[in-house]
Each structure stands twice: as structure tokens, then as C-alpha cells.
């Protein structure tokens, strides 16, 4: 009996030592989306938390599934076995493949959903419900292309970006209590700058004469809603679908509806830009949270600041004239 008690005591002590050793190891967190990598890297500064990207810097999220199941499988296996958790967009982007793929190599890996906290203690990122402008699509002879959750890019909205940061810090602090204080310090500084940037933009835009907007990208609905822009429609079409005839019809729509600004995520060709500007709109290309290079990730706060500065300048041009 005494021998059994001694064995139990030794096993308990061994278990405690293993647990303590595990707690001393830094938290390792996998990411597979450039925006989530940029945000999480910013929030874990000066902590022991390691962010482990699995995707190549320039890989579009739409190709993530095929990458993970093909040439990226070895990288996925390596990172999954190192990681304690994986950051996803699961609630917003139900097709996000990274968590189920990671569990193939590490059944114990935990999910951190950047759009919905683990314990529901904070509000998640609500889906925007925008009806496709069917009449405008029909006029242009285009098929509606509804955006998926990832394409809606809520992180380009200052308020939604702040909510994503809240969720990530809340959940990361639960996984790594030793880093909780520094995470909260980083979050406070990050949100302070976000709020300041948005407040300054709001004050400027309140004086704008015309906030009527058209988007030729799926990425700006959250941003437009956050800033109170009058977004008439978001049109998604492949670059080769913007024929001269369609551009002329779009220019008529812009002219008839007195659209002040057209938002794009990539440059239009010279002819397209000229047609839309002649119709009275300013064409503004906004930045996204994409890697700057293979070695340099984007800085979330700087992207928000640059985008809001472009928008304020565009909308205030009429007010100043």
C-alpha cells in the first residue's frame, strides 16, 4: 500500500513538473492569412508569443486550400506540429481551410477565431448583408459575384479592426497568461491610434459636400459602413470584363447618380480611369493588408491611416472648391 502511495506521489510530482515546463515554453500560433499575420504580429510585440505563418507571402487566400493540399503540405505539417493554436476567420469565412488542415497533423491544436471569441465574452464581427445591385448588373450585362467572408476584408475598417484586435488579445491572453499584461498594453496603444485616426477622418468627412460612392471591389463594404459613406453599390467583375461599352454605361451611372468617388483595389487602365473621371468621379485605389515583400509584412495601422487620408482628400476636394 505504501509502495502504491509512493508511486502515485512520484507520478503527481512528475505531472506537475511537465505542466510547469510546458507553461514555460512560449506560445506558438499558426496563421495562414496575410492580414491576420500582420495584425497578430503587431499585437504580440515584446511578448514570448511566436507567430508562425504557413503561407507564402504572395499567395492569394483563394488559393490557400489547394496550396495546403499540394506543394505546401510539408510546410503545413512542420508548422502544425510546432503550433499550439491557429488563428482563423472561421465565423466570417466558413470556407477557411487552415484549422481542419492543421488538425490532420496536430489533433490537439486549438482554434482562435479572429472574428468570434472563444467564450463569447466579446461581440464578434457581424456579417454585412448587402443586396447585389441586380439592376445595375443587368444594365452592364454582368453576372452578380457575391463576396465570400474573406473578400469582405473587415480589417480595412478601423472599428472592425479594433474588434478583431480585442478578440485576438482576449483569446491569446487566455492561452498565455504570462503575456497578458503586455498584450493588453499593446492593444491599448494600437486602439488609441486607431480611434484617433478615425476620429480625425470623421470630423473631416462631416464637412464633405458629397459622400456618394461606388466600389469596384468586394473589399470596402465594412470601411464604407464604418465611415458613413453613401455606398450605392459594390460591383465585382474581372478586369477583362470592363469593355469600352461597359465602361461607357458605368460612366453614365456615375453621372446620373452624382457619384463622388469610385473605390478600386487595383489600378484601372488609362482609358477606364479617364472615362470614370470625365463622368465626375474621383477614382481612388485603397491599400490592403498584403505583404509589402517576401520579407516585410504590412503594418495595419499605417494601412488604415493611408487609406483614410486618401478618402478625406478625395471627398473634401469638392468642399474646398
C-alpha positions as CSV (number, residue, x, y, z in Angstrom):
1,X,0.0,0.0,0.0
2,X,2.8,2.4,1.0
3,X,4.6,1.5,-2.3
4,X,1.5,2.3,-4.3
5,X,1.1,5.6,-2.5
6,X,4.8,6.5,-3.2
7,X,4.3,5.7,-6.9
8,X,1.2,7.9,-7.1
9,X,3.1,10.7,-5.4
10,X,6.0,10.4,-7.8
11,X,3.6,10.4,-10.8
12,X,1.9,13.5,-9.4
13,X,5.2,15.3,-9.0
14,X,6.3,14.3,-12.5
15,X,3.0,15.6,-13.9
16,X,3.4,18.9,-12.2
17,X,6.9,19.3,-13.5
18,X,5.8,18.5,-17.0
19,X,3.0,21.0,-16.7
20,X,5.3,23.7,-15.4
21,X,7.8,23.1,-18.2
22,X,5.0,23.3,-20.7
23,X,3.9,26.6,-19.3
24,X,7.5,28.0,-19.6
25,X,7.5,27.3,-23.3
26,X,6.4,30.3,-25.4
27,X,3.0,30.0,-27.1
28,X,3.3,29.2,-30.8
29,X,0.4,30.4,-33.1
30,X,-0.1,29.5,-36.7
31,X,-1.5,31.9,-39.3
32,X,-2.4,31.4,-42.9
33,X,-3.7,34.8,-44.0
34,X,-1.6,37.9,-44.6
35,X,-4.0,40.3,-42.8
36,X,-4.2,38.0,-39.7
37,X,-0.4,37.7,-39.8
38,X,0.1,41.5,-39.9
39,X,-2.4,42.1,-37.1
40,X,-1.2,39.4,-34.8
41,X,2.5,40.3,-35.3
42,X,1.6,43.8,-34.2
43,X,-0.2,42.7,-31.1
44,X,2.4,40.2,-29.8
45,X,5.3,42.6,-29.9
46,X,7.6,42.2,-26.8
47,X,5.8,39.0,-25.7
48,X,7.0,35.5,-25.8
49,X,4.3,34.5,-28.3
50,X,5.6,33.3,-31.7
51,X,3.6,33.8,-34.9
52,X,4.2,31.1,-37.4
53,X,3.0,31.9,-41.0
54,X,2.3,28.8,-43.1
55,X,1.5,30.5,-46.4
56,X,3.9,32.1,-48.9
57,X,3.9,35.9,-48.8
58,X,2.3,36.5,-52.1
59,X,-0.2,33.6,-52.0
60,X,-3.9,34.8,-52.6
61,X,-6.2,33.4,-49.9
62,X,-8.4,32.0,-52.7
63,X,-5.6,29.5,-53.4
64,X,-4.8,28.6,-49.8
65,X,-6.8,25.3,-49.9
66,X,-5.0,24.0,-53.0
67,X,-1.6,25.1,-51.6
68,X,-2.2,23.3,-48.2
69,X,-3.3,20.2,-50.0
70,X,-0.4,20.2,-52.5
71,X,3.0,21.8,-52.6
72,X,2.5,23.4,-49.1
73,X,1.7,20.2,-47.3
74,X,5.2,19.7,-45.9
75,X,5.3,23.2,-44.6
76,X,1.8,22.7,-43.1
77,X,2.9,19.6,-41.4
78,X,6.0,21.2,-40.0
79,X,4.3,24.3,-38.6
80,X,1.2,22.4,-37.4
81,X,3.3,20.2,-35.2
82,X,5.0,23.2,-33.6
83,X,1.9,25.3,-33.1
84,X,-0.4,25.3,-30.0
85,X,-3.1,27.3,-31.8
86,X,-4.2,28.6,-35.2
87,X,-5.8,31.9,-36.0
88,X,-8.7,31.7,-38.4
89,X,-11.6,33.6,-39.9
90,X,-13.9,30.7,-39.3
91,X,-17.1,32.5,-38.3
92,X,-16.9,35.0,-41.2
93,X,-15.3,32.8,-43.8
94,X,-16.7,29.3,-43.3
95,X,-14.5,28.0,-46.2
96,X,-11.3,28.9,-44.3
97,X,-9.3,25.7,-44.6
98,X,-6.5,26.2,-42.2
99,X,-7.9,24.7,-39.0
100,X,-9.2,21.4,-40.4
101,X,-6.0,21.0,-42.4
102,X,-3.8,21.8,-39.4
103,X,-5.7,19.1,-37.3
104,X,-4.5,16.5,-39.8
105,X,-1.0,16.8,-38.3
106,X,-1.8,18.0,-34.8
107,X,-5.1,16.8,-33.3
108,X,-4.6,18.9,-30.2
109,X,-4.2,22.3,-32.0
110,X,-6.7,24.9,-30.8
111,X,-8.6,27.4,-33.0
112,X,-8.6,31.1,-32.3
113,X,-11.3,32.7,-34.5
114,X,-10.4,36.3,-35.1
115,X,-14.0,37.2,-35.8
116,X,-15.6,35.5,-32.8
117,X,-14.1,35.0,-29.3
118,X,-13.8,31.6,-27.7
119,X,-16.0,32.3,-24.7
120,X,-18.5,34.8,-26.5
121,X,-17.4,37.4,-23.9
122,X,-16.9,40.0,-26.7
123,X,-19.0,40.7,-29.7
124,X,-17.8,39.1,-32.9
125,X,-17.6,40.6,-36.4
126,X,-21.2,40.7,-37.8
127,X,-21.7,39.9,-41.4
128,X,-22.7,42.7,-43.6
129,X,-25.8,41.9,-45.6
130,X,-25.7,43.9,-48.9
131,X,-28.0,43.1,-51.7
132,X,-26.3,42.8,-55.1
133,X,-27.3,45.7,-57.3
134,X,-29.2,43.4,-59.7
135,X,-30.5,46.2,-61.9
136,X,-27.0,47.7,-62.4
137,X,-25.5,44.2,-63.1
138,X,-28.2,43.7,-65.7
139,X,-27.6,47.0,-67.3
140,X,-23.9,46.2,-67.6
141,X,-24.6,42.6,-68.7
142,X,-22.6,41.1,-65.8
143,X,-23.4,38.2,-63.5
144,X,-23.5,39.1,-59.8
145,X,-20.5,37.8,-57.9
146,X,-21.3,37.7,-54.2
147,X,-18.2,38.2,-52.0
148,X,-17.2,35.5,-49.5
149,X,-16.4,36.4,-45.9
150,X,-12.6,36.7,-46.6
151,X,-13.1,39.0,-49.5
152,X,-15.1,41.4,-47.5
153,X,-11.9,42.4,-45.6
154,X,-13.4,43.8,-42.3
155,X,-9.8,44.7,-41.2
156,X,-9.8,47.7,-43.5
157,X,-12.5,49.3,-41.3
158,X,-11.0,51.0,-38.2
159,X,-13.8,49.9,-36.0
160,X,-13.8,46.3,-37.2
161,X,-10.0,46.1,-37.0
162,X,-10.2,47.3,-33.4
163,X,-12.8,44.5,-32.7
164,X,-10.5,41.9,-34.3
165,X,-7.6,43.1,-32.1
166,X,-9.8,42.9,-29.0
167,X,-10.7,39.3,-29.8
168,X,-7.2,38.2,-30.6
169,X,-5.7,39.7,-27.4
170,X,-8.6,38.3,-25.3
171,X,-8.0,34.8,-26.5
172,X,-4.2,34.9,-26.7
173,X,-4.1,36.1,-23.1
174,X,-6.1,33.1,-22.1
175,X,-3.7,30.8,-23.8
176,X,-0.6,32.6,-22.4
177,X,-1.4,34.3,-19.1
178,X,2.2,35.3,-18.6
179,X,1.9,37.6,-21.7
180,X,-1.5,39.0,-20.8
181,X,-0.2,42.3,-19.4
182,X,2.0,43.1,-22.4
183,X,-0.8,42.0,-24.8
184,X,-3.2,44.5,-23.1
185,X,-0.5,47.2,-23.3
186,X,0.0,46.6,-27.0
187,X,-3.8,46.5,-27.6
188,X,-4.3,49.8,-25.7
189,X,-1.7,51.6,-27.7
190,X,-2.9,50.1,-31.0
191,X,-6.6,51.1,-30.4
192,X,-5.6,54.5,-29.2
193,X,-4.0,55.3,-32.5
194,X,-6.9,53.7,-34.4
195,X,-9.5,55.7,-32.6
196,X,-7.5,58.9,-33.1
197,X,-7.1,58.3,-36.8
198,X,-10.8,57.5,-37.3
199,X,-12.0,60.5,-35.2
200,X,-9.9,62.9,-37.3
201,X,-11.3,61.4,-40.5
202,X,-14.9,61.5,-39.2
203,X,-14.5,65.2,-38.4
204,X,-13.2,66.0,-41.9
205,X,-15.8,63.8,-43.7
206,X,-18.6,65.5,-41.8
207,X,-17.8,68.7,-43.8
208,X,-17.8,66.9,-47.2
209,X,-20.3,68.0,-49.7
210,X,-21.0,64.6,-51.3
211,X,-20.2,61.1,-49.9
212,X,-21.9,59.2,-52.8
213,X,-19.6,56.2,-53.5
214,X,-19.3,53.3,-55.9
215,X,-17.0,50.4,-55.2
216,X,-15.5,48.2,-57.9
217,X,-14.1,45.7,-55.3
218,X,-15.6,43.4,-52.6
219,X,-13.1,44.8,-50.0
220,X,-14.6,48.1,-49.0
221,X,-18.2,47.5,-47.7
222,X,-17.1,47.4,-44.0
223,X,-15.0,50.5,-44.5
224,X,-17.8,52.4,-46.2
225,X,-20.3,51.5,-43.5
226,X,-17.8,52.5,-40.7
227,X,-17.2,55.9,-42.2
228,X,-20.8,56.6,-43.1
229,X,-20.2,56.8,-46.8
230,X,-23.2,56.6,-49.1
231,X,-22.2,53.4,-50.9
232,X,-24.6,53.0,-53.8
233,X,-23.3,49.6,-55.0
234,X,-20.3,47.3,-54.9
235,X,-19.6,45.7,-58.3
236,X,-17.3,42.8,-58.7
237,X,-16.0,41.9,-62.2
238,X,-12.8,40.5,-63.7
239,X,-10.6,43.2,-65.3
240,X,-11.2,41.8,-68.8
241,X,-14.9,42.2,-68.3
242,X,-14.7,46.0,-68.3
243,X,-15.1,46.5,-72.0
244,X,-15.3,50.0,-73.6
245,X,-19.1,49.6,-73.8
246,X,-19.5,48.6,-70.1
247,X,-17.2,51.5,-69.0
248,X,-19.4,53.9,-71.0
249,X,-22.5,52.5,-69.3
250,X,-20.8,52.7,-65.9
251,X,-19.8,56.3,-66.6
252,X,-23.5,57.2,-67.4
253,X,-24.5,55.6,-64.0
254,X,-21.8,57.7,-62.2
255,X,-23.0,60.8,-63.9
256,X,-26.7,60.2,-63.3
257,X,-26.2,59.4,-59.6
258,X,-23.6,62.1,-59.0
259,X,-21.0,59.6,-57.6
260,X,-18.2,61.5,-56.0
261,X,-15.7,58.6,-55.5
262,X,-15.1,55.2,-57.1
263,X,-13.1,52.8,-54.9
264,X,-10.8,50.3,-56.5
265,X,-8.3,47.7,-55.2
266,X,-6.0,47.8,-58.3
267,X,-5.3,50.4,-60.9
268,X,-7.7,50.8,-63.8
269,X,-6.3,51.1,-67.3
270,X,-5.8,54.6,-68.6
271,X,-8.9,54.5,-70.7
272,X,-11.1,53.3,-67.9
273,X,-9.8,55.8,-65.4
274,X,-10.3,58.6,-67.8
275,X,-13.9,57.6,-68.6
276,X,-14.9,57.5,-65.0
277,X,-13.2,60.7,-64.1
278,X,-14.8,62.5,-67.1
279,X,-18.1,61.4,-65.6
280,X,-17.3,63.4,-62.5
281,X,-15.9,60.8,-60.1
282,X,-12.5,60.5,-58.5
283,X,-11.0,57.0,-58.7
284,X,-9.2,56.1,-55.5
285,X,-7.1,53.0,-55.1
286,X,-7.0,51.9,-51.5
287,X,-4.3,49.8,-49.9
288,X,-4.9,46.4,-48.4
289,X,-3.2,44.4,-45.7
290,X,-1.0,42.5,-48.1
291,X,2.7,41.7,-47.7
292,X,5.0,44.5,-48.8
293,X,7.6,42.0,-49.9
294,X,8.6,38.4,-49.2
295,X,10.4,39.6,-46.1
296,X,8.2,42.5,-44.9
297,X,4.5,42.3,-43.8
298,X,2.1,45.2,-44.0
299,X,1.6,47.5,-40.9
300,X,-2.1,47.5,-40.1
301,X,-2.2,51.0,-38.6
302,X,-0.3,52.6,-41.4
303,X,-2.6,51.0,-44.0
304,X,-5.7,52.4,-42.2
305,X,-4.1,55.8,-41.9
306,X,-3.0,55.9,-45.6
307,X,-6.5,54.9,-46.7
308,X,-8.4,57.4,-44.6
309,X,-6.0,60.2,-45.7
310,X,-6.8,59.3,-49.4
311,X,-10.5,59.3,-48.8
312,X,-10.5,62.6,-46.9
313,X,-8.6,64.2,-49.6
314,X,-10.9,62.9,-52.3
315,X,-14.2,63.8,-50.6
316,X,-13.0,67.2,-49.4
317,X,-11.9,68.3,-52.9
318,X,-15.4,69.4,-53.7
319,X,-15.9,71.0,-50.3
320,X,-12.7,73.1,-50.7
321,X,-13.5,74.2,-54.2
